[in-house]
């Protein structure tokens, strides 16, 4: 992450998944109090094991994280998932897409 976003929470184990499975991961994201309200991009990747047991890393995914003005931020901090929910949902969807694409292109 880059300023004004920061985190010491960079990984989440999603467990074993099959295509179309959904899981939720939580990440704590801190916002600098002087942050300019706007949408920031969070660079994300998913490491996974393919059907052949090989470790793969997804393409880089840029996920928007919207920082609202100081008055609106109270709601974000009241529920830490609000800021990171989009990140998690998009990451899981891309992970599922990549698993499905590998499974569909298999010639076994």
Secondary structure in CASP SS format (residue, H / E / C, confidence):
PFRMAT SS
TARGET T0000
AUTHOR 0000-0000-0000
METHOD secondary structure of the structure
MODEL  1
X C 1.00
X C 1.00
X C 1.00
X C 1.00
X E 1.00
X E 1.00
X C 1.00
X C 1.00
X C 1.00
X C 1.00
X C 1.00
X C 1.00
X C 1.00
X C 1.00
X C 1.00
X C 1.00
X C 1.00
X C 1.00
X C 1.00
X C 1.00
X C 1.00
X C 1.00
X C 1.00
X C 1.00
X C 1.00
X C 1.00
X C 1.00
X C 1.00
X C 1.00
X E 1.00
X E 1.00
X C 1.00
X C 1.00
X C 1.00
X C 1.00
X C 1.00
X C 1.00
X E 1.00
X E 1.00
X E 1.00
X E 1.00
X E 1.00
X E 1.00
X E 1.00
X C 1.00
X C 1.00
X E 1.00
X E 1.00
X E 1.00
X C 1.00
X C 1.00
X C 1.00
X C 1.00
X C 1.00
X E 1.00
X E 1.00
X E 1.00
X C 1.00
X C 1.00
X C 1.00
X E 1.00
X E 1.00
X E 1.00
X E 1.00
X E 1.00
X E 1.00
X E 1.00
X C 1.00
X C 1.00
X H 1.00
X H 1.00
X H 1.00
X H 1.00
X H 1.00
X H 1.00
X H 1.00
X H 1.00
X H 1.00
X C 1.00
X C 1.00
X H 1.00
X H 1.00
X H 1.00
X H 1.00
X H 1.00
X H 1.00
X H 1.00
X H 1.00
X H 1.00
X H 1.00
X H 1.00
X H 1.00
X H 1.00
X H 1.00
X H 1.00
X H 1.00
X H 1.00
X H 1.00
X H 1.00
X H 1.00
X H 1.00
X H 1.00
X H 1.00
X H 1.00
X C 1.00
X C 1.00
X C 1.00
X C 1.00
END
